[in-house]
């Protein structure tokens, strides 16, 4: 089992891939969204044409719209501090099991 270190990454990765494939099979618009769209059109919030344009956007357009939002999230100081703290917590939690060996306790 010494040489099977990769199994701890392979099997969870495979499970994540299978679940992500299932999520990719979801439709772009859920059937219940049609009722919500009709309600918004009736109230004058949006139009059917705007919704069709939104659903027909290319992957490139979606990605380009996501970049400013990602930049804003990554520059958020509070979120950055939480992420750095979680990284230190993750690293130190693995070291706790080796403290007796390292320090002769």
C-alpha positions as CSV (number, residue, x, y, z in Angstrom):
1,X,0.0,0.0,0.0
2,X,3.0,2.3,0.2
3,X,2.9,2.7,-3.6
4,X,-0.8,3.3,-3.8
5,X,-0.7,7.0,-2.6
6,X,-2.4,8.0,-5.8
7,X,-5.6,6.1,-4.9
8,X,-6.5,8.8,-2.5
9,X,-6.7,11.3,-5.4
10,X,-7.9,9.1,-8.1
11,X,-11.1,7.7,-6.6
12,X,-12.5,11.0,-5.2
13,X,-11.5,12.6,-8.5
14,X,-13.5,10.0,-10.4
15,X,-16.5,10.5,-8.2
16,X,-16.4,14.2,-8.7
17,X,-16.1,13.7,-12.4
18,X,-19.1,11.5,-12.5
19,X,-21.2,13.9,-10.5
20,X,-20.1,16.8,-12.6
21,X,-21.1,14.9,-15.8
22,X,-24.6,14.5,-14.3
23,X,-24.8,18.2,-13.6
24,X,-23.7,18.9,-17.2
25,X,-26.8,17.0,-18.4
26,X,-29.1,19.6,-16.8
27,X,-30.9,21.8,-19.3
28,X,-30.0,25.4,-19.7
29,X,-33.4,26.4,-18.4
30,X,-35.5,24.4,-16.0
31,X,-39.1,23.8,-16.9
32,X,-40.4,25.8,-14.0
33,X,-38.5,28.8,-15.3
34,X,-41.0,29.2,-18.1
35,X,-43.7,30.1,-15.5
36,X,-41.4,32.7,-13.9
37,X,-40.5,34.1,-17.3
38,X,-44.2,34.5,-18.2
39,X,-44.8,36.2,-14.9
40,X,-41.9,38.6,-15.5
41,X,-43.1,39.4,-19.0
42,X,-46.6,40.0,-17.7
43,X,-45.3,42.5,-15.1
44,X,-43.0,44.2,-17.6
45,X,-39.7,43.3,-15.9
46,X,-38.2,41.6,-19.0
47,X,-39.2,40.6,-22.5
48,X,-39.1,37.2,-24.2
49,X,-36.5,38.5,-26.7
50,X,-34.1,39.5,-23.9
51,X,-34.4,36.1,-22.3
52,X,-33.8,34.3,-25.6
53,X,-30.6,36.5,-26.1
54,X,-29.5,35.6,-22.7
55,X,-30.0,31.8,-23.3
56,X,-28.2,31.9,-26.7
57,X,-25.0,33.5,-25.4
58,X,-21.8,31.7,-26.4
59,X,-19.4,30.2,-24.0
60,X,-16.9,32.9,-24.9
61,X,-19.4,35.7,-23.9
62,X,-20.2,33.9,-20.7
63,X,-16.5,33.5,-19.9
64,X,-15.7,37.2,-20.7
65,X,-18.5,38.3,-18.4
66,X,-17.2,36.1,-15.6
67,X,-13.7,37.5,-15.6
68,X,-14.5,40.9,-14.0
69,X,-16.6,39.1,-11.3
70,X,-13.8,36.7,-10.6
71,X,-11.4,39.6,-10.3
72,X,-13.7,41.4,-7.8
73,X,-14.0,38.2,-5.7
74,X,-10.3,37.6,-5.7
75,X,-9.6,41.2,-4.6
76,X,-12.0,41.0,-1.7
77,X,-9.8,41.3,1.4
78,X,-12.2,39.5,3.8
79,X,-12.5,36.5,1.4
80,X,-8.7,36.4,0.9
81,X,-8.1,36.3,4.6
82,X,-10.6,33.5,5.1
83,X,-9.0,31.5,2.3
84,X,-5.4,32.0,3.6
85,X,-6.6,31.0,7.1
86,X,-8.2,27.9,5.8
87,X,-5.0,27.0,3.9
88,X,-3.0,27.3,7.2
89,X,-5.6,25.3,9.1
90,X,-5.5,22.5,6.4
91,X,-1.7,22.4,6.5
92,X,-1.5,22.5,10.3
93,X,-4.2,19.8,10.8
94,X,-2.0,17.3,8.9
95,X,1.0,18.2,11.0
96,X,-0.8,17.6,14.3
97,X,-0.6,13.8,13.9
98,X,3.2,14.1,13.6
99,X,3.9,16.3,16.6
100,X,4.7,13.5,19.0
101,X,7.2,12.1,16.6
102,X,8.8,15.4,15.7
103,X,9.1,16.8,19.3
104,X,9.5,13.5,21.2
105,X,6.4,13.8,23.3
